[in-house]
């Protein structure tokens, strides 16, 4: 089993070396639990290891994401300049602002249009044999106006695209947009599911699912910059 390191100290060890490759990964949790930074850390580790990155942004301008990554010591601008990180901008067209991003989605609430642009970006940006990681944030916004019956197909196609090209697809979701029964169903679809939470000023992580991996049931306390995960002894789900 090939593994893709997350770059999060303590988590890679818990996952027997990292994420299975290929895999679809869901990062779910409450607002303020730093899901974006967690997903960005996984993307950044791939860039450091020579992979390419595709970032599908639904809720923020690409420049804001770059600044956030730089704030936590992730030099995203360097990889943009090297041509190894590109954005699919679903936010700027939505709010009527011009974008310099290479790829644009005019209507992010059209799930088919989002998927088509991902396929186009992969075809144009990736060379045969390239390793890559993709982040899409947030699924919550995409799903807010989408018909529920379309969501499983959307997740399934992202999963299939990851398998087809041996990629790592990281999907960020803020809990509460769908009802609890549908959220349980959503968490059953990806290969890997992380759940983040916030208690006071601390952030915590639970591994809910990871295929072909023996993983601990105990939660982890995450560092402020999402670079380390420390087991919380004596507490299980």
KOLNUKE-393050 format. One record per residue (C-alpha): residue in three letters; x, z, y. Coordinates in pm, 1 decimal. Example, Ala and Ser with C-alpha at 12.3 -4.5 7.8 and 13.67 -1.06 7.14 Angstrom:
2
<rec residu="ALA" c1="1230.0" c3="780.0" c2="-450.0"/>
<rec residu="SER" c1="1367.0" c3="714.0" c2="-106.0"/>
***
This chain:
237
<rec residu="UNK" c1="0.0" c3="0.0" c2="0.0"/>
<rec residu="UNK" c1="147.7" c3="-107.9" c2="332.2"/>
<rec residu="UNK" c1="116.2" c3="156.0" c2="604.0"/>
<rec residu="UNK" c1="103.4" c3="118.9" c2="983.2"/>
<rec residu="UNK" c1="234.2" c3="420.3" c2="1170.6"/>
<rec residu="UNK" c1="8.8" c3="567.2" c2="1439.7"/>
<rec residu="UNK" c1="300.9" c3="710.2" c2="1637.2"/>
<rec residu="UNK" c1="124.1" c3="1048.1" c2="1640.1"/>
<rec residu="UNK" c1="357.6" c3="1308.4" c2="1493.2"/>
<rec residu="UNK" c1="187.2" c3="1505.6" c2="1219.0"/>
<rec residu="UNK" c1="-91.3" c3="1253.3" c2="1169.6"/>
<rec residu="UNK" c1="126.2" c3="991.7" c2="1001.3"/>
<rec residu="UNK" c1="248.0" c3="1254.6" c2="756.3"/>
<rec residu="UNK" c1="-112.6" c3="1355.8" c2="682.9"/>
<rec residu="UNK" c1="-202.1" c3="989.8" c2="616.6"/>
<rec residu="UNK" c1="81.1" c3="934.9" c2="367.3"/>
<rec residu="UNK" c1="279.6" c3="733.3" c2="620.0"/>
<rec residu="UNK" c1="12.6" c3="590.9" c2="848.0"/>
<rec residu="UNK" c1="-298.7" c3="374.6" c2="850.7"/>
<rec residu="UNK" c1="-359.6" c3="138.9" c2="557.6"/>
<rec residu="UNK" c1="-287.9" c3="-221.2" c2="654.0"/>
<rec residu="UNK" c1="-515.8" c3="-402.9" c2="702.0"/>
<rec residu="UNK" c1="-789.6" c3="-168.2" c2="818.4"/>
<rec residu="UNK" c1="-1077.5" c3="-116.4" c2="1057.1"/>
<rec residu="UNK" c1="-1058.8" c3="218.6" c2="1236.1"/>
<rec residu="UNK" c1="-1334.7" c3="405.7" c2="1418.5"/>
<rec residu="UNK" c1="-1235.0" c3="663.9" c2="1680.2"/>
<rec residu="UNK" c1="-1553.1" c3="859.6" c2="1753.3"/>
<rec residu="UNK" c1="-1616.5" c3="1169.1" c2="1957.7"/>
<rec residu="UNK" c1="-1765.4" c3="1335.6" c2="2259.9"/>
<rec residu="UNK" c1="-1703.6" c3="1238.7" c2="2620.7"/>
<rec residu="UNK" c1="-1376.5" c3="1384.4" c2="2746.9"/>
<rec residu="UNK" c1="-1211.3" c3="1409.5" c2="2404.5"/>
<rec residu="UNK" c1="-948.5" c3="1146.4" c2="2501.7"/>
<rec residu="UNK" c1="-1057.1" c3="886.0" c2="2250.2"/>
<rec residu="UNK" c1="-914.5" c3="605.9" c2="2465.3"/>
<rec residu="UNK" c1="-572.4" c3="766.6" c2="2492.6"/>
<rec residu="UNK" c1="-571.7" c3="829.2" c2="2117.1"/>
<rec residu="UNK" c1="-652.6" c3="461.3" c2="2047.2"/>
<rec residu="UNK" c1="-394.3" c3="349.2" c2="2303.6"/>
<rec residu="UNK" c1="-130.7" c3="556.7" c2="2125.8"/>
<rec residu="UNK" c1="-200.8" c3="369.6" c2="1802.2"/>
<rec residu="UNK" c1="-181.3" c3="34.8" c2="1983.7"/>
<rec residu="UNK" c1="140.3" c3="133.7" c2="2159.3"/>
<rec residu="UNK" c1="313.8" c3="232.0" c2="1836.6"/>
<rec residu="UNK" c1="250.0" c3="-117.1" c2="1705.9"/>
<rec residu="UNK" c1="403.7" c3="-269.7" c2="2019.5"/>
<rec residu="UNK" c1="710.9" c3="-48.6" c2="1979.4"/>
<rec residu="UNK" c1="746.9" c3="-173.5" c2="1622.5"/>
<rec residu="UNK" c1="743.3" c3="-538.3" c2="1729.6"/>
<rec residu="UNK" c1="374.7" c3="-613.5" c2="1676.0"/>
<rec residu="UNK" c1="139.4" c3="-779.7" c2="1922.5"/>
<rec residu="UNK" c1="-158.2" c3="-612.7" c2="2087.5"/>
<rec residu="UNK" c1="-506.0" c3="-726.3" c2="2194.6"/>
<rec residu="UNK" c1="-710.2" c3="-491.3" c2="2411.6"/>
<rec residu="UNK" c1="-1083.0" c3="-555.5" c2="2451.9"/>
<rec residu="UNK" c1="-1192.2" c3="-356.3" c2="2756.7"/>
<rec residu="UNK" c1="-1561.8" c3="-304.4" c2="2819.5"/>
<rec residu="UNK" c1="-1568.4" c3="-11.2" c2="3063.3"/>
<rec residu="UNK" c1="-1250.0" c3="-32.9" c2="3271.4"/>
<rec residu="UNK" c1="-1042.5" c3="-288.7" c2="3459.6"/>
<rec residu="UNK" c1="-729.8" c3="-390.7" c2="3264.3"/>
<rec residu="UNK" c1="-508.5" c3="-252.6" c2="3541.6"/>
<rec residu="UNK" c1="-672.3" c3="90.3" c2="3511.0"/>
<rec residu="UNK" c1="-593.6" c3="92.8" c2="3139.3"/>
<rec residu="UNK" c1="-231.5" c3="-0.6" c2="3206.7"/>
<rec residu="UNK" c1="-202.4" c3="280.7" c2="3461.5"/>
<rec residu="UNK" c1="-353.8" c3="531.7" c2="3219.1"/>
<rec residu="UNK" c1="-109.8" c3="430.9" c2="2946.6"/>
<rec residu="UNK" c1="184.1" c3="455.0" c2="3187.6"/>
<rec residu="UNK" c1="63.1" c3="803.1" c2="3288.7"/>
<rec residu="UNK" c1="111.8" c3="918.5" c2="2930.0"/>
<rec residu="UNK" c1="450.4" c3="753.6" c2="2886.4"/>
<rec residu="UNK" c1="329.9" c3="428.6" c2="2728.0"/>
<rec residu="UNK" c1="496.1" c3="137.2" c2="2909.0"/>
<rec residu="UNK" c1="219.7" c3="-118.7" c2="2865.0"/>
<rec residu="UNK" c1="332.6" c3="-332.5" c2="3158.6"/>
<rec residu="UNK" c1="658.2" c3="-410.9" c2="2983.7"/>
<rec residu="UNK" c1="476.9" c3="-562.5" c2="2686.5"/>
<rec residu="UNK" c1="242.2" c3="-761.7" c2="2908.8"/>
<rec residu="UNK" c1="546.1" c3="-912.6" c2="3080.3"/>
<rec residu="UNK" c1="703.4" c3="-986.6" c2="2740.3"/>
<rec residu="UNK" c1="385.5" c3="-1168.0" c2="2633.5"/>
<rec residu="UNK" c1="304.8" c3="-926.5" c2="2351.2"/>
<rec residu="UNK" c1="-2.8" c3="-755.2" c2="2498.5"/>
<rec residu="UNK" c1="-312.1" c3="-933.5" c2="2628.6"/>
<rec residu="UNK" c1="-652.5" c3="-820.8" c2="2750.1"/>
<rec residu="UNK" c1="-997.7" c3="-951.9" c2="2674.4"/>
<rec residu="UNK" c1="-1177.2" c3="-843.1" c2="2991.1"/>
<rec residu="UNK" c1="-1546.9" c3="-770.4" c2="2940.2"/>
<rec residu="UNK" c1="-1569.9" c3="-540.8" c2="3242.6"/>
<rec residu="UNK" c1="-1469.8" c3="-744.5" c2="3548.3"/>
<rec residu="UNK" c1="-1729.1" c3="-1021.8" c2="3493.8"/>
<rec residu="UNK" c1="-1994.7" c3="-756.2" c2="3433.6"/>
<rec residu="UNK" c1="-1935.0" c3="-597.4" c2="3775.7"/>
<rec residu="UNK" c1="-1871.7" c3="-925.5" c2="3960.5"/>
<rec residu="UNK" c1="-1498.5" c3="-887.2" c2="4017.9"/>
<rec residu="UNK" c1="-1239.5" c3="-1161.7" c2="3963.0"/>
<rec residu="UNK" c1="-995.9" c3="-1096.7" c2="3680.9"/>
<rec residu="UNK" c1="-647.7" c3="-1221.3" c2="3603.1"/>
<rec residu="UNK" c1="-692.2" c3="-1142.3" c2="3233.5"/>
<rec residu="UNK" c1="-617.9" c3="-1428.8" c2="2998.3"/>
<rec residu="UNK" c1="-951.2" c3="-1389.6" c2="2817.7"/>
<rec residu="UNK" c1="-1291.7" c3="-1309.7" c2="2966.8"/>
<rec residu="UNK" c1="-1636.1" c3="-1228.7" c2="2828.1"/>
<rec residu="UNK" c1="-1912.5" c3="-1307.8" c2="3075.6"/>
<rec residu="UNK" c1="-2183.6" c3="-1115.1" c2="2892.4"/>
<rec residu="UNK" c1="-2043.8" c3="-823.0" c2="2688.4"/>
<rec residu="UNK" c1="-2393.3" c3="-731.9" c2="2569.7"/>
<rec residu="UNK" c1="-2392.1" c3="-1054.4" c2="2368.6"/>
<rec residu="UNK" c1="-2208.3" c3="-932.0" c2="2057.8"/>
<rec residu="UNK" c1="-2158.7" c3="-1286.7" c2="1931.8"/>
<rec residu="UNK" c1="-1981.4" c3="-1383.3" c2="2255.8"/>
<rec residu="UNK" c1="-1749.4" c3="-1083.1" c2="2223.7"/>
<rec residu="UNK" c1="-1662.5" c3="-1178.8" c2="1866.4"/>
<rec residu="UNK" c1="-1605.4" c3="-1542.8" c2="1960.5"/>
<rec residu="UNK" c1="-1358.2" c3="-1444.4" c2="2231.0"/>
<rec residu="UNK" c1="-1172.1" c3="-1217.5" c2="1989.3"/>
<rec residu="UNK" c1="-1139.6" c3="-1506.3" c2="1744.2"/>
<rec residu="UNK" c1="-1019.3" c3="-1738.2" c2="2023.5"/>
<rec residu="UNK" c1="-762.4" c3="-1482.5" c2="2141.7"/>
<rec residu="UNK" c1="-630.0" c3="-1434.3" c2="1790.7"/>
<rec residu="UNK" c1="-603.4" c3="-1808.5" c2="1734.3"/>
<rec residu="UNK" c1="-418.8" c3="-1874.0" c2="2062.0"/>
<rec residu="UNK" c1="-214.1" c3="-1555.4" c2="2098.2"/>
<rec residu="UNK" c1="-96.4" c3="-1489.8" c2="1742.7"/>
<rec residu="UNK" c1="156.0" c3="-1693.0" c2="1549.7"/>
<rec residu="UNK" c1="133.6" c3="-1722.6" c2="1169.1"/>
<rec residu="UNK" c1="265.4" c3="-1404.0" c2="1015.1"/>
<rec residu="UNK" c1="236.0" c3="-1195.2" c2="1332.8"/>
<rec residu="UNK" c1="147.5" c3="-829.7" c2="1285.5"/>
<rec residu="UNK" c1="-99.9" c3="-710.3" c2="1547.9"/>
<rec residu="UNK" c1="-332.0" c3="-429.3" c2="1652.8"/>
<rec residu="UNK" c1="-658.8" c3="-463.8" c2="1842.3"/>
<rec residu="UNK" c1="-842.8" c3="-198.9" c2="2042.1"/>
<rec residu="UNK" c1="-1204.0" c3="-235.6" c2="2155.3"/>
<rec residu="UNK" c1="-1339.6" c3="24.7" c2="2395.9"/>
<rec residu="UNK" c1="-1611.1" c3="127.1" c2="2410.2"/>
<rec residu="UNK" c1="-1847.0" c3="22.4" c2="2137.4"/>
<rec residu="UNK" c1="-2095.2" c3="259.6" c2="2301.6"/>
<rec residu="UNK" c1="-2145.0" c3="30.7" c2="2600.7"/>
<rec residu="UNK" c1="-2181.2" c3="-278.2" c2="2381.7"/>
<rec residu="UNK" c1="-2437.7" c3="-103.9" c2="2162.6"/>
<rec residu="UNK" c1="-2639.7" c3="48.7" c2="2445.2"/>
<rec residu="UNK" c1="-2831.5" c3="-274.0" c2="2507.9"/>
<rec residu="UNK" c1="-2785.2" c3="-435.4" c2="2167.0"/>
<rec residu="UNK" c1="-3048.4" c3="-458.1" c2="1895.9"/>
<rec residu="UNK" c1="-2968.2" c3="-203.2" c2="1626.7"/>
<rec residu="UNK" c1="-3005.9" c3="-460.0" c2="1351.2"/>
<rec residu="UNK" c1="-2710.5" c3="-657.5" c2="1497.9"/>
<rec residu="UNK" c1="-2465.6" c3="-365.7" c2="1495.4"/>
<rec residu="UNK" c1="-2378.9" c3="-358.4" c2="1120.4"/>
<rec residu="UNK" c1="-2303.2" c3="-731.3" c2="1130.2"/>
<rec residu="UNK" c1="-2079.7" c3="-686.5" c2="1434.9"/>
<rec residu="UNK" c1="-1879.5" c3="-406.9" c2="1269.2"/>
<rec residu="UNK" c1="-1868.0" c3="-604.8" c2="946.1"/>
<rec residu="UNK" c1="-1723.0" c3="-910.5" c2="1119.1"/>
<rec residu="UNK" c1="-1458.9" c3="-700.4" c2="1297.9"/>
<rec residu="UNK" c1="-1373.3" c3="-551.8" c2="959.5"/>
<rec residu="UNK" c1="-1350.7" c3="-898.0" c2="800.3"/>
<rec residu="UNK" c1="-1129.9" c3="-1028.3" c2="1084.0"/>
<rec residu="UNK" c1="-889.9" c3="-738.5" c2="1029.5"/>
<rec residu="UNK" c1="-874.0" c3="-812.1" c2="657.0"/>
<rec residu="UNK" c1="-832.1" c3="-1184.0" c2="708.4"/>
<rec residu="UNK" c1="-527.2" c3="-1148.0" c2="933.5"/>
<rec residu="UNK" c1="-391.8" c3="-814.6" c2="804.4"/>
<rec residu="UNK" c1="-452.5" c3="-647.1" c2="1139.0"/>
<rec residu="UNK" c1="-542.5" c3="-299.5" c2="1254.3"/>
<rec residu="UNK" c1="-871.5" c3="-298.9" c2="1448.8"/>
<rec residu="UNK" c1="-936.8" c3="24.3" c2="1639.2"/>
<rec residu="UNK" c1="-1291.0" c3="73.2" c2="1772.1"/>
<rec residu="UNK" c1="-1373.3" c3="351.3" c2="2019.0"/>
<rec residu="UNK" c1="-1721.6" c3="503.1" c2="2020.4"/>
<rec residu="UNK" c1="-1873.2" c3="782.0" c2="2233.5"/>
<rec residu="UNK" c1="-2123.7" c3="978.5" c2="2030.4"/>
<rec residu="UNK" c1="-2482.8" c3="1003.9" c2="2151.1"/>
<rec residu="UNK" c1="-2563.3" c3="638.0" c2="2222.8"/>
<rec residu="UNK" c1="-2724.0" c3="591.5" c2="1880.5"/>
<rec residu="UNK" c1="-2934.7" c3="848.3" c2="1699.4"/>
<rec residu="UNK" c1="-2759.5" c3="1079.0" c2="1452.0"/>
<rec residu="UNK" c1="-2884.1" c3="896.5" c2="1142.8"/>
<rec residu="UNK" c1="-2753.8" c3="565.3" c2="1273.1"/>
<rec residu="UNK" c1="-2424.2" c3="723.6" c2="1377.2"/>
<rec residu="UNK" c1="-2378.6" c3="854.0" c2="1021.5"/>
<rec residu="UNK" c1="-2436.0" c3="500.2" c2="897.8"/>
<rec residu="UNK" c1="-2191.1" c3="362.9" c2="1157.5"/>
<rec residu="UNK" c1="-1920.2" c3="601.3" c2="1033.4"/>
<rec residu="UNK" c1="-1963.5" c3="476.1" c2="676.9"/>
<rec residu="UNK" c1="-1860.6" c3="118.6" c2="762.7"/>
<rec residu="UNK" c1="-1492.3" c3="126.7" c2="872.8"/>
<rec residu="UNK" c1="-1192.4" c3="194.5" c2="646.9"/>
<rec residu="UNK" c1="-1074.8" c3="486.8" c2="859.0"/>
<rec residu="UNK" c1="-1281.5" c3="728.1" c2="1071.1"/>
<rec residu="UNK" c1="-1136.2" c3="981.4" c2="1315.1"/>
<rec residu="UNK" c1="-1356.0" c3="1229.4" c2="1499.0"/>
<rec residu="UNK" c1="-1227.0" c3="1382.3" c2="1822.4"/>
<rec residu="UNK" c1="-1372.9" c3="1682.3" c2="2001.8"/>
<rec residu="UNK" c1="-1301.3" c3="1901.1" c2="2300.2"/>
<rec residu="UNK" c1="-1302.4" c3="2280.3" c2="2318.2"/>
<rec residu="UNK" c1="-1210.5" c3="2404.8" c2="2662.0"/>
<rec residu="UNK" c1="-887.8" c3="2229.2" c2="2759.9"/>
<rec residu="UNK" c1="-788.0" c3="2150.7" c2="2399.1"/>
<rec residu="UNK" c1="-861.9" c3="1838.7" c2="2194.0"/>
<rec residu="UNK" c1="-909.5" c3="1837.1" c2="1818.6"/>
<rec residu="UNK" c1="-907.4" c3="1574.2" c2="1547.2"/>
<rec residu="UNK" c1="-1070.6" c3="1552.0" c2="1207.6"/>
<rec residu="UNK" c1="-1005.8" c3="1279.2" c2="953.1"/>
<rec residu="UNK" c1="-1349.9" c3="1191.6" c2="817.4"/>
<rec residu="UNK" c1="-1246.2" c3="893.2" c2="609.3"/>
<rec residu="UNK" c1="-933.4" c3="700.2" c2="512.9"/>
<rec residu="UNK" c1="-937.5" c3="459.0" c2="221.4"/>
<rec residu="UNK" c1="-670.6" c3="477.1" c2="-49.8"/>
<rec residu="UNK" c1="-535.0" c3="797.6" c2="102.3"/>
<rec residu="UNK" c1="-540.4" c3="1167.4" c2="15.4"/>
<rec residu="UNK" c1="-592.9" c3="1339.4" c2="349.0"/>
<rec residu="UNK" c1="-638.9" c3="1703.7" c2="456.3"/>
<rec residu="UNK" c1="-978.3" c3="1850.1" c2="540.5"/>
<rec residu="UNK" c1="-837.9" c3="2084.1" c2="803.5"/>
<rec residu="UNK" c1="-865.0" c3="1981.9" c2="1170.4"/>
<rec residu="UNK" c1="-568.1" c3="1908.6" c2="1395.6"/>
<rec residu="UNK" c1="-501.2" c3="2020.6" c2="1750.0"/>
<rec residu="UNK" c1="-384.8" c3="1723.5" c2="1958.3"/>
<rec residu="UNK" c1="-119.0" c3="1736.2" c2="2226.8"/>
<rec residu="UNK" c1="-215.2" c3="1647.2" c2="2584.8"/>
<rec residu="UNK" c1="-60.4" c3="1299.5" c2="2558.8"/>
<rec residu="UNK" c1="-193.1" c3="1236.3" c2="2205.7"/>
<rec residu="UNK" c1="160.0" c3="1205.2" c2="2067.0"/>
<rec residu="UNK" c1="135.3" c3="1495.0" c2="1820.6"/>
<rec residu="UNK" c1="-122.4" c3="1651.8" c2="1588.8"/>
<rec residu="UNK" c1="-79.6" c3="2007.2" c2="1460.6"/>
<rec residu="UNK" c1="-290.7" c3="2138.0" c2="1167.0"/>
<rec residu="UNK" c1="-523.1" c3="2426.0" c2="1249.7"/>
<rec residu="UNK" c1="-475.8" c3="2658.8" c2="954.7"/>
<rec residu="UNK" c1="-766.4" c3="2848.5" c2="803.9"/>
<rec residu="UNK" c1="-1037.5" c3="2613.6" c2="929.1"/>
<rec residu="UNK" c1="-1208.4" c3="2346.7" c2="720.8"/>
<rec residu="UNK" c1="-1504.1" c3="2119.3" c2="782.9"/>
***
